[in-house]
């Protein structure tokens, strides 16, 4: 399912995108770690050192972010396979030695470097700030974290002979192919796997977790638990318009709506079919699968209650 950028306050995504420069012209040269005396967390071998990032030579970052690894790995054994880009930050927390956490941004097609650079990575460069700063609350303080740009075609992740995934099931299968290669490269076999994300990752996370669970392979896919924030989990009309009026009615004292406005909202709530769907959805135990929600494509005039009930 597609998701309107306006929903996630990212209207700039509606503008024409500027293609990213090639990775090899952007990445800092790998010349070794700035603190040679600090013990490295990840075993150093041909598989790992080829991805080593010089934490003191990241453009525009005037401090050492510490040990990390970044690059692309294929999703299959096909020649010219699709590849996913990752940035892996191992943790110094001794209690995290048997686990790995995956972070995914949503979109669909939103780079997980957004999370890395603006939310939970080792440094942050947020909108409106002059320069990057250290993130004292980086998730890697607690556990080993890998940020992955996916599906193939997102950010630095390339589409190859495997083709672009057409649904969430294919997204999950391609991710498992990548993750197996990632586990092998960094010797992470048997570790507990946590999958986290936000926004459209409300789809990615459970589909990938389900694929890992069904793989029945604790060596590579030892899925433990999942978590996501502000997720897309259904049609926008289900998450926005249909619950909007019950929320307004329940918290009427917090909204400065006059009687005629509230009456119009409730009239539309009924005439658009939202009330019937809400009452059926909130019945437990359910009598069966829910029907397709009303106005799922936002084609019914006067029923976009979340966006602008006054002018719709």
Legacy VTK file of the C-alpha trace (Angstrom):
# vtk DataFile Version 3.0
C-alpha trace
ASCII
DATASET POLYDATA
POINTS 312 float
0.000 0.000 0.000
1.217 3.494 -0.705
1.302 6.167 1.961
0.732 9.878 1.499
3.780 11.885 2.620
1.388 14.490 4.031
0.289 11.915 6.620
3.715 11.756 8.210
4.449 15.493 8.006
6.930 14.952 5.194
5.378 17.034 2.447
8.840 17.701 1.065
8.778 14.129 -0.236
6.134 15.239 -2.713
8.722 17.441 -4.385
10.959 16.151 -7.136
13.669 14.104 -5.513
17.319 14.899 -6.145
19.253 11.706 -6.957
21.849 10.793 -4.354
25.451 10.912 -5.301
27.177 7.599 -5.701
28.242 6.105 -2.401
31.909 5.920 -3.370
32.041 9.719 -3.727
30.426 10.331 -0.343
31.915 7.882 2.112
34.919 8.696 4.238
38.080 6.792 3.308
38.670 3.809 5.548
42.136 4.308 6.968
41.677 2.610 10.307
40.193 3.748 13.587
41.290 6.986 15.176
41.833 5.380 18.571
44.091 2.476 17.805
44.440 1.575 21.472
40.714 1.034 22.012
39.774 -2.643 21.834
37.505 -3.437 18.916
34.210 -5.187 19.552
33.828 -6.940 16.204
36.421 -9.596 15.311
38.689 -8.240 12.603
38.956 -10.379 9.490
38.543 -10.081 5.725
34.754 -10.153 6.028
34.458 -7.369 8.592
37.325 -4.980 7.890
36.137 -4.319 4.321
33.110 -2.595 5.868
34.989 -0.704 8.606
34.128 2.999 8.853
36.725 5.513 9.998
34.704 7.087 12.781
36.877 10.194 12.881
36.676 10.955 9.144
32.951 11.236 8.451
32.345 14.431 6.423
31.219 17.411 8.539
31.379 15.378 11.766
34.167 16.845 13.929
34.293 14.023 16.477
34.892 10.282 16.457
31.631 8.309 16.436
33.436 5.112 17.381
33.455 1.676 15.847
30.980 1.013 13.044
30.640 -0.815 9.749
28.748 0.123 6.601
28.253 -1.090 3.064
26.026 -3.271 0.933
25.348 -7.004 0.970
23.410 -9.083 -1.582
19.987 -10.531 -0.864
20.631 -13.768 -2.784
23.241 -15.849 -4.570
22.176 -14.620 -8.002
24.731 -12.904 -10.175
24.097 -9.151 -10.002
21.794 -9.661 -7.034
19.947 -6.795 -5.405
21.886 -5.396 -2.455
20.825 -3.669 0.752
22.846 -0.928 2.416
23.453 -1.177 6.167
25.233 0.735 8.904
26.128 -1.460 11.873
27.145 -0.066 15.264
28.241 -2.697 17.798
27.629 -1.938 21.455
30.121 -1.792 24.310
27.359 -3.007 26.632
28.521 -6.404 27.873
24.900 -7.459 28.453
24.200 -7.180 24.705
26.610 -9.886 23.615
23.896 -12.313 22.517
21.575 -9.985 20.563
21.179 -7.761 17.511
18.578 -5.056 16.909
17.363 -4.052 13.432
16.043 -0.545 12.772
13.854 0.225 9.747
12.331 3.492 8.613
9.119 3.393 6.628
7.892 5.309 3.621
7.582 3.007 1.784
11.006 3.767 0.398
12.208 5.993 3.250
15.904 5.646 4.055
16.753 4.196 7.454
19.620 6.669 7.515
16.943 9.135 8.591
16.691 7.207 11.834
20.466 6.884 12.028
21.157 10.593 11.451
18.190 12.225 13.163
16.797 9.865 15.781
18.683 7.018 17.416
22.132 6.767 15.815
25.491 7.611 17.429
25.324 11.192 16.139
22.529 13.487 15.028
22.175 16.178 12.417
18.593 17.290 12.682
16.674 19.857 10.669
17.562 23.429 11.605
20.803 22.571 13.386
24.169 23.984 12.406
26.272 20.849 12.680
26.157 17.216 13.835
26.268 16.506 17.564
26.947 13.395 19.592
23.833 11.477 20.579
24.146 10.572 24.237
20.972 8.495 23.957
22.048 6.397 20.968
20.441 2.974 20.977
23.869 1.439 20.459
24.624 2.412 24.062
22.314 -0.431 25.023
22.656 -3.014 22.271
24.097 -3.812 18.860
22.122 -1.973 16.181
22.025 -2.247 12.396
20.173 0.337 10.335
19.111 -1.114 6.966
17.945 0.727 3.862
15.218 -1.435 2.402
13.450 -2.582 0.253
15.899 -2.778 -2.638
15.873 0.522 -4.485
15.763 2.613 -1.298
18.683 4.978 -0.728
21.983 3.235 -1.468
20.278 -0.178 -1.777
20.211 -1.305 -5.401
17.768 -3.386 -7.430
19.468 -6.199 -9.299
18.555 -9.455 -10.991
16.111 -10.343 -8.199
13.882 -7.443 -9.175
12.072 -4.987 -6.944
9.682 -6.539 -4.409
6.004 -6.142 -5.249
4.473 -6.713 -1.811
5.402 -7.046 1.855
5.844 -10.813 1.586
8.535 -10.343 -1.055
10.073 -7.528 1.002
10.413 -9.938 3.924
11.913 -12.740 1.851
14.496 -10.424 0.310
15.377 -9.052 3.741
15.975 -12.570 5.060
18.423 -13.178 2.231
20.320 -10.037 3.142
20.240 -10.773 6.860
21.688 -14.258 6.409
24.656 -12.717 4.609
24.947 -10.054 7.304
24.977 -12.677 10.071
27.644 -14.695 8.262
29.850 -11.652 7.645
29.812 -10.534 11.278
29.575 -13.962 12.947
26.256 -13.241 14.637
24.815 -16.755 14.427
22.313 -17.649 17.124
21.837 -14.149 18.453
18.424 -12.984 19.588
16.929 -10.717 16.946
14.838 -7.645 17.729
13.142 -5.767 14.862
12.084 -2.152 15.321
10.943 0.704 13.141
8.472 3.494 12.575
5.800 4.697 10.167
5.368 2.272 7.241
7.658 -0.130 9.104
4.395 -1.003 10.844
4.063 -3.291 7.821
7.735 -4.184 7.334
8.442 -5.226 10.923
5.663 -7.831 11.404
6.078 -9.273 7.906
9.837 -9.717 8.382
9.336 -11.110 11.882
6.733 -13.550 10.567
9.102 -14.705 7.822
11.866 -15.228 10.381
9.531 -17.151 12.668
8.335 -19.378 9.839
11.896 -20.031 8.677
12.389 -22.076 11.886
16.107 -21.354 11.827
17.410 -20.055 15.147
20.936 -19.892 13.764
20.098 -16.997 11.457
16.601 -15.862 12.378
16.314 -16.205 16.141
13.494 -13.673 16.322
12.699 -12.596 19.883
10.391 -9.590 19.724
9.320 -6.554 17.724
8.485 -2.900 18.374
7.359 -0.013 16.187
6.445 3.641 16.614
3.680 5.712 14.980
3.051 2.757 12.665
0.986 2.295 9.565
-0.877 -0.930 10.229
-3.943 -0.540 8.006
-5.625 1.777 5.516
-5.272 5.485 6.316
-9.031 5.804 6.633
-8.967 3.164 9.396
-6.220 4.911 11.336
-7.426 8.470 10.793
-10.977 9.245 9.666
-12.903 6.360 11.229
-11.647 6.814 14.833
-11.533 10.631 14.605
-15.119 11.394 15.587
-15.283 8.979 18.565
-12.070 10.605 19.826
-13.509 14.109 19.414
-16.713 13.090 21.191
-14.825 11.440 24.055
-12.528 14.434 24.549
-14.943 17.184 23.611
-13.717 19.410 26.405
-10.274 19.635 24.778
-11.592 20.772 21.394
-12.927 24.260 20.747
-15.624 23.056 18.341
-19.044 24.660 18.335
-22.306 22.685 18.294
-22.978 23.013 14.571
-19.474 21.812 13.705
-19.800 18.802 15.994
-23.227 18.022 14.580
-21.820 18.081 11.045
-18.936 15.797 12.033
-21.280 13.253 13.571
-23.691 13.403 10.630
-20.878 12.631 8.201
-19.536 9.956 10.524
-22.802 8.106 10.110
-23.572 8.827 6.456
-20.068 7.854 5.313
-20.439 4.404 6.895
-17.743 5.029 9.490
-20.000 4.462 12.509
-21.112 1.022 11.317
-17.547 -0.044 10.553
-16.257 1.269 13.882
-18.940 -0.562 15.852
-18.228 -3.808 13.999
-14.457 -3.447 14.416
-14.770 -2.762 18.130
-16.887 -5.848 18.787
-15.010 -8.614 20.604
-14.781 -11.440 19.949
-15.034 -10.681 16.217
-17.600 -12.532 14.148
-15.136 -12.920 11.269
-12.789 -10.935 9.034
-13.626 -7.257 8.732
-14.991 -6.025 5.401
-13.104 -3.514 3.280
-13.472 -0.152 5.046
-15.700 2.527 3.541
-14.048 5.269 1.478
-10.783 3.318 1.464
-9.551 5.230 -1.615
-10.856 8.604 -0.425
-13.170 8.932 -3.432
-16.375 9.740 -1.525
-17.118 13.458 -1.384
-17.531 14.868 2.092
-15.985 11.921 3.921
-12.397 13.083 4.446
-13.018 13.996 8.052
-9.396 13.875 9.156
-8.119 16.255 6.475
-10.595 19.108 6.295
-14.237 18.543 7.266
-15.172 22.191 6.677
-14.255 22.427 3.012
-14.288 18.789 1.783
LINES 1 313
312 0 1 2 3 4 5 6 7 8 9 10 11 12 13 14 15 16 17 18 19 20 21 22 23 24 25 26 27 28 29 30 31 32 33 34 35 36 37 38 39 40 41 42 43 44 45 46 47 48 49 50 51 52 53 54 55 56 57 58 59 60 61 62 63 64 65 66 67 68 69 70 71 72 73 74 75 76 77 78 79 80 81 82 83 84 85 86 87 88 89 90 91 92 93 94 95 96 97 98 99 100 101 102 103 104 105 106 107 108 109 110 111 112 113 114 115 116 117 118 119 120 121 122 123 124 125 126 127 128 129 130 131 132 133 134 135 136 137 138 139 140 141 142 143 144 145 146 147 148 149 150 151 152 153 154 155 156 157 158 159 160 161 162 163 164 165 166 167 168 169 170 171 172 173 174 175 176 177 178 179 180 181 182 183 184 185 186 187 188 189 190 191 192 193 194 195 196 197 198 199 200 201 202 203 204 205 206 207 208 209 210 211 212 213 214 215 216 217 218 219 220 221 222 223 224 225 226 227 228 229 230 231 232 233 234 235 236 237 238 239 240 241 242 243 244 245 246 247 248 249 250 251 252 253 254 255 256 257 258 259 260 261 262 263 264 265 266 267 268 269 270 271 272 273 274 275 276 277 278 279 280 281 282 283 284 285 286 287 288 289 290 291 292 293 294 295 296 297 298 299 300 301 302 303 304 305 306 307 308 309 310 311
